[in-house]
Amino acid sequence: MSEAFARFHPNPGWTAQTTQAQTPVTDTVGKHCILELYGCNGARLDDELFLRSAITNAALRAGATLLNLITHSFEPQGVTGLALLAESHISIHTWPESGYAAVDVFTCGDHTMPEKACQVLVEELQAHSHLLKSFRRETPCKIAGAEREP
């Protein structure tokens, strides 16, 4: 295996102090978070400029590199946003009339912390409750032994 082949920490951004049980280190391409936000501030869910700022803050807090951000405001309400990150992406889809937002955060590398991006969005959208599912995306067997260039 070449030095250019990256081994990613199974829990990017976590340290031994923040994990309850040590997970064996395996090759992963990154961490994926699915976030459901309930009881959010409807005005914020419908404010495209506010959401652009919140997504930007989320990417920064995660330690990710924002490459591009595209958003679209729907009539009569709702916004969809997609942040292209050097490490992957953040997406959000909002339903202001229901106080609901669906968020997807996927980051690669051991320097990013997608859960921190999720926490920013929980706070910024003033969610009364949320559900966060987080999992590691494992390196596919077919490419696990292949040399990768940075």
C-alpha positions as CSV (number, residue, x, y, z in Angstrom):
1,M,0.0,0.0,0.0
2,S,1.4,3.4,-1.0
3,E,1.8,6.4,1.3
4,A,-0.7,8.2,-0.8
5,F,-3.4,5.7,0.2
6,A,-5.4,7.5,3.0
7,R,-6.6,5.6,6.1
8,F,-9.5,7.4,7.6
9,H,-10.4,7.4,11.2
10,P,-13.7,5.5,11.7
11,N,-15.2,8.4,13.6
12,P,-13.8,11.6,11.9
13,G,-13.1,14.4,14.3
14,W,-13.7,12.3,17.4
15,T,-11.0,11.6,20.0
16,A,-10.7,8.9,22.6
17,Q,-12.3,11.2,25.1
18,T,-15.5,11.7,23.1
19,T,-16.1,8.0,22.2
20,Q,-17.4,5.6,24.8
21,A,-16.1,2.5,23.2
22,Q,-13.1,2.2,20.9
23,T,-14.0,1.0,17.4
24,P,-11.4,-1.0,15.5
25,V,-9.9,1.2,12.8
26,T,-11.1,0.2,9.4
27,D,-10.8,1.9,6.0
28,T,-13.7,4.3,5.4
29,V,-14.3,6.9,2.8
30,G,-16.1,9.1,5.3
31,K,-19.0,9.7,7.6
32,H,-22.6,10.3,6.6
33,C,-25.2,12.0,8.7
34,I,-29.0,12.0,8.0
35,L,-30.7,14.7,10.1
36,E,-34.4,15.3,10.5
37,L,-35.4,18.6,12.1
38,Y,-38.9,19.1,13.6
39,G,-40.7,22.1,15.0
40,C,-38.3,24.6,13.3
41,N,-38.8,28.3,12.9
42,G,-40.9,28.5,9.7
43,A,-39.7,31.9,8.8
44,R,-36.0,30.7,8.9
45,L,-36.9,27.6,6.8
46,D,-38.3,29.9,4.1
47,D,-35.5,32.4,4.1
48,E,-33.1,31.6,1.3
49,L,-30.4,34.1,2.4
50,F,-30.6,32.9,6.0
51,L,-30.2,29.3,4.9
52,R,-27.2,30.1,2.8
53,S,-25.6,31.7,5.9
54,A,-26.5,28.7,8.1
55,I,-25.2,26.2,5.6
56,T,-21.9,28.1,5.3
57,N,-21.6,28.2,9.1
58,A,-22.3,24.5,9.3
59,A,-19.6,23.7,6.7
60,L,-17.1,25.9,8.6
61,R,-17.9,24.4,12.0
62,A,-17.4,20.9,10.5
63,G,-13.9,21.8,9.4
64,A,-14.9,21.4,5.7
65,T,-13.9,23.4,2.7
66,L,-16.9,25.0,0.9
67,L,-16.4,25.0,-2.8
68,N,-19.8,26.1,-4.0
69,L,-23.3,26.8,-2.7
70,I,-26.5,26.7,-4.7
71,T,-30.0,27.3,-3.3
72,H,-33.4,27.6,-4.7
73,S,-36.5,29.2,-3.2
74,F,-39.9,27.6,-4.1
75,E,-43.3,29.2,-4.4
76,P,-45.3,29.4,-2.2
77,Q,-42.7,28.3,0.3
78,G,-39.6,26.1,0.9
79,V,-36.0,26.1,0.0
80,T,-33.5,23.6,-1.2
81,G,-29.8,24.1,-0.8
82,L,-26.7,22.1,-1.8
83,A,-23.2,22.9,-0.6
84,L,-20.5,21.3,-2.6
85,L,-17.6,20.6,-0.2
86,A,-14.0,19.5,-1.1
87,E,-14.9,16.7,1.3
88,S,-18.3,15.9,-0.2
89,H,-21.6,17.8,0.5
90,I,-24.4,19.2,2.7
91,S,-27.9,19.3,1.4
92,I,-31.1,20.7,2.9
93,H,-34.8,20.6,1.9
94,T,-37.3,22.6,3.9
95,W,-41.1,22.6,4.4
96,P,-41.8,25.8,6.3
97,E,-45.5,25.1,6.6
98,S,-44.7,22.0,8.6
99,G,-41.7,23.3,10.5
100,Y,-39.6,20.4,9.0
101,A,-36.2,20.2,7.3
102,A,-34.4,17.2,5.9
103,V,-30.6,17.4,6.0
104,D,-27.8,15.2,4.6
105,V,-24.2,15.7,5.5
106,F,-21.5,13.5,4.0
107,T,-17.8,14.3,4.6
108,C,-14.6,12.4,3.8
109,G,-11.4,12.5,5.6
110,D,-10.4,12.4,9.3
111,H,-10.3,16.2,9.8
112,T,-14.0,16.8,9.3
113,M,-16.8,16.5,11.9
114,P,-20.2,16.3,10.1
115,E,-22.1,16.1,13.5
116,K,-20.9,19.6,14.2
117,A,-22.5,20.8,11.0
118,C,-25.7,19.1,12.0
119,Q,-25.6,20.8,15.4
120,V,-25.2,24.2,13.8
121,L,-28.4,23.6,11.7
122,V,-30.3,22.3,14.8
123,E,-29.5,25.5,16.6
124,E,-29.8,28.0,13.6
125,L,-33.2,26.6,12.6
126,Q,-34.4,26.5,16.2
127,A,-35.6,22.9,16.0
128,H,-37.7,21.8,18.9
129,S,-36.6,18.2,18.3
130,H,-34.4,16.3,15.8
131,L,-33.3,12.8,14.8
132,L,-29.7,12.3,13.8
133,K,-28.5,9.0,12.2
134,S,-24.8,8.8,11.6
135,F,-22.8,6.0,10.0
136,R,-19.4,5.4,8.4
137,R,-19.2,4.8,4.7
138,E,-16.8,1.9,4.2
139,T,-14.3,1.7,1.4
140,P,-15.6,-0.7,-1.3
141,C,-13.5,-3.9,-1.5
142,K,-12.8,-3.3,-5.2
143,I,-10.9,-0.1,-4.4
144,A,-9.6,-0.8,-0.9
145,G,-6.2,-2.0,-2.0
146,A,-5.8,0.4,-5.0
147,E,-3.4,3.3,-4.9
148,R,-5.1,6.7,-4.6
149,E,-3.6,10.0,-5.4
150,P,-4.4,13.0,-3.2
